[in-house]
């Protein structure tokens, strides 16, 4: 929540199938939104990329969640993006758009994608400005109601990959991260 930081107790979910994990995650997501909206007017979420959220997005776009969640009160951001155009197969935005956002009644003006098609340093600065302007937080870090994160096989989350400069960032909110092991550059939110 914007006015106070809520520390949640970690919860371990054990399920028989990936679909069961997606079902539980969707239920938890809907419950978190419902609870938060009893105390404020809007809900901000940073979505994950990669393979992790695909079943989750698909589940949210189906009944009962498609109809239960007050999508018009959600503001959507991303934790990271690949440096590709929005229609590219590897675009985190494309995956979320195709599996979720096109299937639920969320206003497009409340979706803040990372422009992966622009030059990486410019993209990082521009997305940091989007966050500054939206959260009107001055020097304080933005506070999302929920940040969803996946976990890669090498232990990375968002595009904070082991051994990269972004992991060490202490000041900037968004950076372009050179990932030599993948021969790519990605845009990522940082720990600040």
C-alpha positions, 0 to 999 in steps of 0.5 A: 500500500502506498502509505504503509509498508506491509511485510507479508509472511512467506508462504510455501505452496506445494501443488501437484501440477503447474496448473494448481500453482497458477490456480492458487496464485490467481486466488491469492492475487484476487484476494490481495486486490480485494483486501487492498481496495478496502483501504485505497482507491487503486491497486498497483502491480508490477508483472513478471516476465519470462515463462513463469507467469504464462499459466497465471496470466491465462488463469486470471483471464478466465472465470471467475477472475476475469469477472471478479477482479475490478480491473478498472482499479488496477494500474499495471507495470513491469519488473523487467523487459527484454530490449525487443519491440512489443510484438516480438516473441520474447517481449514480456509485454506481448505475453501479458497482453496476449494472455491477459490484458486483451482478455480483461476490461483494464483501461489501456491508459493504466498499462505502463509498459517498458519500451523495449524497442528504444535505446536501452539507456533512454528506456531505463531513464524514461521508465524511471520517469514514468515511476517518478511521475506516477508515484509522485515519490520525489526521491523516495522509492515507489511503493507498489501494492504487489510486485510479482517475480519469477525465479530463473534457473540461475537464481535471477529475478526480474532481470537481476542476473547473478554477476551483473551490474544491476544487482549492485545498483543502489540508487537508480530505480531502473537500469539497462543491464548488460547480460553477457552470459545471454549476450543481451541487454535488458531493462530491469527494476532494481532493488531500490 
